[in-house]
Amino acid sequence: MITRRKGQQPAAGLEIQALAAIQKSVGALPGATPLARGMSHFGEHALGWMAISAVGAAVDAPRRRDWAAVGIGAVGAHAASIVVKRISRRRRPSDPSVKVGVSTPSQFSFPSSHATSTTAAAVLIARATGKPVTVAIAAPMMLSRLVLGVHYPSDVLVGSALGAASAAAVLELSKRYGAA
């Protein structure tokens, strides 16, 4: 049986159930919550991805432009997610069955900026390195947002899609203008 708060949509009830299940399973694993918190801090405002971009550009001169594209893509994706958050104004999960494991800079959840910037960075890192690392990088960040109880599953899925679209835009501009 799905329990809902007054005025809550059925889909939100299902998402709350999914969050609670993830927290009771993956989130209950030893070290899962501290690891998710560390990932949260790394991904905040795309700062970790900008740092990786800067290091890559500094140490890999032949692919410097590709590494610069990682930072540009992550920051651009983050900015796009903030615009969508301001328009959608969806509130973060708030239910007694969901434990919030980290503070957030805003009360808006849709889409996940962490999932957005991380997916964009992951796609562009895959291009810079020639390694198929996108899922290995993006999926753990997406899951961490659910373990921490700060996003609905749809927030991270849409955030990841927005990040992939942002990376595609960076790649298209790179191809068109030879910037990367």
N, C-alpha and C positions, 0 to 999 in steps of 0.2 A: 504494500500500500504506500502510495506517495503522500507524504505530509507536506503541506504548504503553509506559508505564512499568509495572512490576509492580503489579498491583492497580488500575490506572487503568481506568475504564469506557470503552467504545467512544465514547460521546458526548463525553467529555472529550478523547479523541484527535482527534476531528473539530474540536472547538473550538480545540485547540492548533494544528491545521493552518490553521484560519481566521485565528487570531491571527498566525501566522507569515506568512501570505499578505498580511494587511493591513499588517503592519510592512514587508514587502518592497516593497509597492506604495505605498500612501498614506504610510506612515511614512518612506519613502525620499525623498519630495519635499522640496526645499529648504525649510527652516524649519518643517516639519511637527512635529518633536519639540519644539522650543522653544515653538511655539504651543500644542501640547498641554499642555506643562508649565505655561504661563501660565494656560490654562483650568483646569487641575487646582488651582492655587493659588487662583484666583478662586472656584471651586466648593467648596473645602474647608469642611466644616461649614455649608454654605449661606451663608457670610458675604457673598459677592458679591451674592447675591440679596437678602439683608437690606439691604445698602447701596443697591441699586437701589430696593427698596421704600421705604426712608427718603427717598431723594432724590425719588422720584415723589410721595410723600405731602407732602413739603415744598413742591414747586413746582407741584403740580396740585391745588389746593384743592377744585375741584368733584368730583374723583374720589379724594379722600384715602382714603376707606374701601376703594376698590378696590385702591389701592396698598398699603395696610396688609394687605389680604388676600394680596398677593403674598408678603410676608414671613412671614405666619402660615402660608400654605400650604407655602412652601419649608422652614421650620423643622419643621413638623408632618410633612412627607414625609420629611425627613432623620431625624427621630426614629423614624418607622415603619420606615425601612430599617435602622436600628441594631438595633431589636428583632428583625427578621427575621434579620439577620446573626448575632446572638447565639444564635438558635435553630438556624439552618442550619449554622453553623460551617464553611462551605465555604472551603477554603484558596485563596489566590490562585494563579494559574497559576505553575507551576514546571517549566520544560522548557528544555533547552539551546537550542531553536530560537526561544524567545521572549525578547526583551531587555526588561528592566524599565527604564523611563525616568524614574521618579519614586519617591520614598519614600511610604509610606502609614502612616496612624496605627494600622492594625490589620492582621492577617494574614488577615482574613476578606473574602471577595469577593462573596458573594451576599446581597442584590442590590447593585448599584452605588448607593451613596448619592449620588454626583454625578449619575447619570442620574435618580434619584428626585427629588431636590430641584430639578434643572434642569427636568424635565418639569412638575412642579407649578408652578414659577415661570413657565414659558413659557405654560402654559394660562391662568394668572391674569393675566399681562402682556397676553396677547391680549384678555382680557376688559376690562382697564383701558384699553387703547389702541384697541380696536375693530379691530385689525389682525390678520390671520391669520399670526402669527409663530411659532406653536408649533413646527413642524417646523424652521424656520430657526434656532431657538434650541436646541432639544433635540438634534437630530441631530448637530451638530458636537461637543457635549459627550460624547455617547455614543461617537462615533468616536474622540475623543481618549483615552478610557479604554482602547480597544483598541490604538491606536497606542503608548501607553505600556506596554502589556503587563501591566496590573494587574487586568484583568477578563476573564472569558470572555464571548463574545457573549451567552450566555443571562443573564449577570449584568446587562448593560445593558438588554436587552429587558425582563426582569422588573422591573428598577428603574424603567424608563420607565412600564411599566403601573401599578406601585404609585404613582408620582408622579401619573399621570393620575387614579387613583382618589382620591388625597389631595386633588387640586385639586377634583374633583367633590364631595367631602365638604365642603370649604370653601365652594364655591358653593351647595350645598344648605343649609348652616347660614346663609349670608348671606341666602338667599332666605327661609328660615323665620323668622329672627330680625331681618332687616333690618339686619344688621351691616355689610353692604357693598353 
